Amino acid sequence: MAFIKDIVFDSPHPASTARFWAQALDGYEIAPYDEEELARLRSMGIDDPEDDPTVLLVHTAGRLPRIFFQLVPESKRVKNRVHLDLGATDAVAEVKRLCALGATVQAERENWITMQDPDGNEFCLMRS
């Protein structure tokens, strides 16, 4: 039986998008850059993790899914075919917090608020 190991977002700048989601999601952080990972980047001609073409978020308790942000040359053109639904105890406060991180509100519905991350990827914040 299959399980979700990774969720992957396309991004024009994976490091900044990963920072947004690390702050947006409870328990997630950017995977540490150990010497082996830095050496891998240097072998690709990348000296700064800020220019990493694939940035990984991991759960601090080691749970899945991991979340990858991968560099793509094209910009987002159409609505997502898949999106994340987020929950929060206080949806109003969470919308304010996410907007302060760089998200935008696209539409408000009775049971959810449609938002976009800084790259334009849609996600929903469910009302309790």
QUIZI-V985717 format. One record per helix or strand of 3 or more residues. SS is the DSSP state (H for helix, E for strand). FROM is the first residue (numbers start at 1). TO is the last residue. If there is no record, write none. Layout:
# QUIZI-V985717
ss:SS from:FROM to:TO
ss:SS from:FROM to:TO
This chain:
# QUIZI-V985717
ss:E from:6 to:11
ss:H from:14 to:24
ss:E from:28 to:30
ss:H from:35 to:43
ss:H from:49 to:51
ss:E from:54 to:59
ss:E from:66 to:71
ss:E from:84 to:87
ss:H from:91 to:101
ss:E from:104 to:108
ss:E from:112 to:116
ss:E from:122 to:126
